[in-house]
Amino acid sequence: MRLFYLSVAALASLVLGCGTTKWSDTARTATEQLLLSTAIDRAVGAMDFAPLTDKFVYLDVQYLDCEDNKYVVSTLRQHMLAEGCVLMPDPASADYVVEVRSGAVGTDHHDVLVGVPAISVPTGVGSSTGIPEIPFAKSTAQKGIAKIACFAYNRETGQAVWQSGAYPVVSTAKDSWFLGTGPFQRGTIYDGTHFAGSRFMFMRKQGVAPLRTPDTPLTTQAVFPHRPALVRKRPPATGSNDAPKSAGGGSGGPQQTVSGSSGPSLPTGTSTAGTGSSSGNLSGAGTSTGLPAGQVVRLPALPAPQSTSGGSNSGGLSLIPDSWLKLK
């Protein structure tokens, strides 16, 4: 049995194998995106929206034009909500408008080399030989810069209410090589010093002091209480059947309703339609007709006046029974 295992081990040592892994990179490196997002987080987190706490606010982003502007807008909305602002979907429903702009959102870098740079040495007519770079020490430093500013004003009066101030905020990343060994990575986007992408041993975690310590930092988990007193109730939508209708003339006009059960009697001498014809609609509530203010209904057709003993029908409506004067 022992000989069998030795034979298998000997055969395994003679077997050769290979494996491949497909790698790909995004158009923008993760380091660049981390530099920008970290600088944006710090710049927005330093803004103090306390003067707008419990206010109905609309965030105006029409003047924001920068790299990663969607991330800037979302970070601002998160921070405003965490600071107690009540965000509204449109300017008409808000009391205050917060306008945001960017002075700079981008990256730059510089390289430092101690050693022999890569050069090209001519060896003949039309030919040359390249000498590779021979570094004794080398470093590449990259910075992400964000300069974002906000201000608020009263939507109705146009008066200034608050402004955040504007100053650049920088995040850093630095890679170093010593005698060909590296990179040693450190900066504000790393939690300490890294060696070739991994945490370097015996290195303390580096921290960056925040520009301002808000009650709820942007990068921490939080749960917010519901404030029902700050919820605006929308007015009920008015349907087409609820709209008031204008009084129409003639018997074919739409009938309307009024509040109240009855009105005062019509004065003597009011002119009416001829015998057997339909009267027109009574309009002009609260006028000389003596009807109460509000909408009125079209009265039914007047009956033919009947002669009475000891009187004439010149009184017009005075001969109409009281039942006809009740508004429906």
Residue pairs with C-beta under 8 A, 6 or more apart in sequence:
31 142
31 173
31 189
32 107
32 142
32 144
33 68
34 144
34 171
34 173
34 189
35 107
35 142
35 143
35 144
35 171
35 172
35 173
35 189
36 67
36 68
36 71
36 105
36 106
36 107
36 144
36 146
36 171
37 68
37 71
38 144
38 171
38 188
38 189
39 105
39 144
39 145
39 146
39 169
39 170
39 171
40 68
40 71
40 72
40 75
40 105
40 146
40 148
41 75
41 218
41 219
42 146
42 169
42 171
42 208
42 210
42 211
43 146
43 147
43 148
43 169
44 72
44 75
44 76
44 79
44 148
44 218
45 79
45 210
45 211
45 212
45 214
45 217
45 218
46 169
46 210
46 211
46 212
47 79
47 150
47 164
47 212
48 83
48 164
48 212
48 214
49 79
49 80
49 83
49 84
49 85
49 162
50 83
50 84
51 152
51 161
51 162
52 80
52 83
52 84
52 85
52 96
52 98
52 152
52 161
52 162
53 83
53 84
53 85
54 84
54 86
54 227
54 230
55 85
55 86
55 95
55 96
56 86
56 88
56 93
56 94
56 95
56 96
56 230
56 232
57 80
57 85
57 86
57 87
57 88
57 94
57 95
57 96
57 97
57 98
57 152
58 87
58 88
58 89
58 90
58 91
58 93
58 94
58 96
58 97
58 98
58 155
59 73
59 76
59 77
59 80
59 87
59 98
59 100
60 91
60 97
60 98
60 99
60 100
61 69
61 73
61 100
63 99
63 100
63 101
64 72
64 73
64 100
64 101
64 102
65 102
66 72
66 102
66 104
66 105
66 106
67 105
67 106
68 105
69 102
69 105
72 100
72 102
72 105
72 148
73 100
75 218
76 100
76 150
77 87
78 218
79 214
79 218
80 87
80 98
81 87
81 224
82 214
82 215
82 216
82 218
82 222
82 224
83 214
83 215
83 216
85 98
86 230
88 94
91 97
91 155
93 232
94 155
95 154
95 155
95 156
96 152
96 153
96 154
96 155
96 161
97 152
97 153
97 155
98 150
98 151
98 152
99 150
99 151
99 152
99 153
100 148
100 149
100 150
101 148
101 149
101 150
102 146
102 147
102 148
102 149
103 147
103 148
103 149
103 166
103 168
104 145
104 146
104 147
104 168
105 145
105 146
105 147
105 148
106 144
106 145
107 142
107 143
107 144
107 145
108 142
108 143
108 145
109 140
109 141
109 142
109 143
110 140
110 141
111 138
111 139
111 140
111 141
112 138
112 139
112 140
112 141
113 133
113 135
113 137
113 138
114 135
114 136
114 137
114 138
115 133
115 134
115 135
115 136
115 137
115 138
116 131
116 133
116 134
116 135
117 133
118 130
118 131
118 132
118 133
119 130
119 131
120 128
120 129
120 130
120 131
121 128
121 129
121 130
121 131
122 128
122 129
123 129
135 177
135 180
136 178
136 179
137 176
137 177
137 178
137 179
138 176
138 177
138 182
139 174
139 175
139 176
139 177
140 174
140 175
140 176
140 183
141 172
141 173
141 174
141 175
142 172
142 173
142 174
143 170
143 171
143 172
143 173
144 170
144 171
144 172
144 173
145 168
145 169
145 170
146 168
146 169
147 166
147 167
147 168
147 169
148 166
149 163
149 164
149 165
149 166
150 163
150 164
151 160
151 162
151 163
151 164
152 160
152 161
152 162
152 163
153 159
153 160
153 161
154 161
169 211
171 187
171 188
171 189
172 187
172 188
172 189
173 185
173 186
173 187
173 188
173 189
173 190
174 185
174 186
174 187
175 182
175 183
175 184
175 185
176 182
176 183
176 184
176 186
177 183
177 184
178 184
182 195
182 196
183 195
183 196
184 193
184 194
184 195
184 200
185 193
185 194
185 195
185 197
186 192
186 193
186 194
186 206
188 206
188 208
190 206
191 199
191 205
191 206
192 199
192 200
192 203
192 204
192 205
192 206
193 199
193 200
193 203
193 206
194 200
210 217
216 222
216 224
244 256
244 295
245 254
245 256
247 253
247 256
247 281
247 282
247 283
247 295
247 296
247 298
248 254
248 281
249 280
249 281
250 278
250 280
251 278
251 301
253 281
253 298
255 297
255 298
256 295
256 296
256 297
256 298
257 295
257 297
257 328
258 292
258 294
258 295
258 296
258 297
258 327
259 294
260 292
260 294
260 327
261 326
261 327
262 325
262 326
262 327
263 290
263 291
263 292
263 325
263 327
264 290
264 291
264 292
265 290
265 322
265 325
266 289
266 290
266 317
266 320
266 325
267 290
268 315
268 316
268 317
268 318
269 315
269 316
270 289
270 316
270 317
271 316
272 279
272 302
272 316
272 317
273 279
273 280
273 301
273 302
275 304
275 305
276 301
276 304
277 301
278 301
279 298
279 299
279 301
279 302
280 298
281 296
281 298
282 289
282 291
282 296
282 297
282 298
282 299
283 296
285 291
285 292
285 293
285 294
285 295
285 296
286 292
286 293
286 294
291 327
296 327
297 327
297 328
299 324
300 324
302 317
302 320
302 324
303 320
305 313
305 316
305 319
306 313
306 319
307 313
308 319
313 319
